[in-house]
Amino acid sequence: MLTAIHHTSLTVSDLERSVQFYTDLGMQVLLRQTPGGTYLQKITGFPDAHIKQAHLAVNGTGHRLELFEYVSPAGQPVRSRNCDPGNTHLAFLVDDLDAMYAQLKERGVECVSPPVTIDAGANVGGKGLYLRDPDGFTIELFQPAT
């Protein structure tokens, strides 16, 4: 029986760059490690698996974002569109999307659009936008209606 969601994992090309990106968004680093042992090789199916890892979280929440940089085996970048089956995105709640958007633009973060007011469905009156992290993962920022 499932009891909770523990973490979401993203494989990144440069752990330090990704940690910087997500901490700039407001997440905190909970741990960094380069795990040894054989667990990783067995669970991933890669007998030569070696990673650098970080866990991050939004303060006060239990859900973790796990970032993996594979030292080996070498991976290949994956670029998919939001409409492609298998594509995912990670959504964060924000309290002032317009202000956050201005900060992101100042830092040169690639946003798909400026904040968009939701005009249909369960979240009418809220705002959202999509942006890309350094490896192209889609991140949604969502401000609920007040």
N, C-alpha and C positions, 0 to 999 in steps of 0.2 A: 504494500500500500504506500502510495506517495504521501509524504508529510509536509514538504515545502520545496521551494526552489532555492538551491544553494548558490549557484553561480552560473554566469554565462561566460564562455571562453571565446576569445578572438586570437587567431594566430597572426602575428605581426612581423614585419620585416626588421624592425629596429626597436627593441624593447625600450630603450631610453627615450627615444623620440615619442613613442606612444604613451609612456608614463607621463612625460611632460605635457602632451596634448590633453590627456584626461585629467591631470591635476590642474591644468589651466582652466578646464571646464568647471572645476570645483570638487573633484573626487579626492579622497585621501588614500595614500598607500597604506595597506595593512601589513603586507609582507612582500619580501623579495627573496627568491631562492634559486639555486641551481640544484634541483634534486638529483640525488644519486640513486643507487639501488636498481632493481630490475622492474619495479612496478610500471614505470612509464613505458619501457620497451614492450612489456606484455600487454598493457591496455591499449596502446596505439597500434600494435602490430608492426612496429618498426624496430628490429633488433638493434639498430644503431642510434635510436632516439636519444638525443641530448638537448635539453632546453635551458633557457633562462626564463624565469617566470616572475610575475608580480600579481598580487591581488589588490584591488582597489574597491572602495565603496563610497557612496554618498553618505555623509555623516548622519547617523541616526537610523540607517536602514540596514537590514540584514543581508540583502542581495549583494553578491560580490561580482565584480568584473575581473575575470582572470585573463591576463595577457601572457601568451606564449611566444617566445622567439625560438624557433628551432635552429640550433647550432648545427645539428645533423638529424636526419637527412636534409639536404637543401630542398627548399620548396620553390614553387613558382607563383607569381602574383595571379590572383583571380580577380577579374573585373566582371561583375554582372550588373544588370540593370534592375531597378526596383520591380519591374514587371516579370522578371525571369523566375520560374519555379526554382526553389532552393535558395533564393536570395532572402536575406534577413535584415532587420534593422533593430536597433536598440533605442528605446524611448526614455527620455528623462523628463521629469516634471520640473518646471521653472516658475518663479513667481513674477518675473518681469521680462517677458520675451523680447520686447522692443529694446530694452537696455542691453540685454545679453547679445542681441543681434549686432548692435552698434559696436560692442567690445570685440565680437568675433571678426567683424569686417576690418576693424583697426589692426587686428593681428594677422589678417590675410587668410582667414579660414574660408574654405570653399563652401558656400551655401548654395543650395539648389534654388532657393527663392528667398525673398524677405519674409517676415512673418505674414501668415495668411490667416484671416479670420474664418473660422469654421461656420459654414452656413447651412449645414444639413446634418442629420443624424444625431447620435446620442451626445455629442460634445458641442452642440450649437453655442456660439458665443465665445468659445475658447479660441486660442490661436496656436498655430504650429508652424514649424519649418523643418526641412531636412538639410543636413550638411554632411560633409564627408570627413572622415578622420584621415590621418596620413597614409593609410593603406587602402583607402577607398570605401571603407565600411560606411553604410548609411546610418546616421545618428538623427533621431527625431528629438526636437525640443518641443514640449507641449505645455502650454499655460491654460489650465482649465478656466471656464467662465466663472466670473465672480458673482 
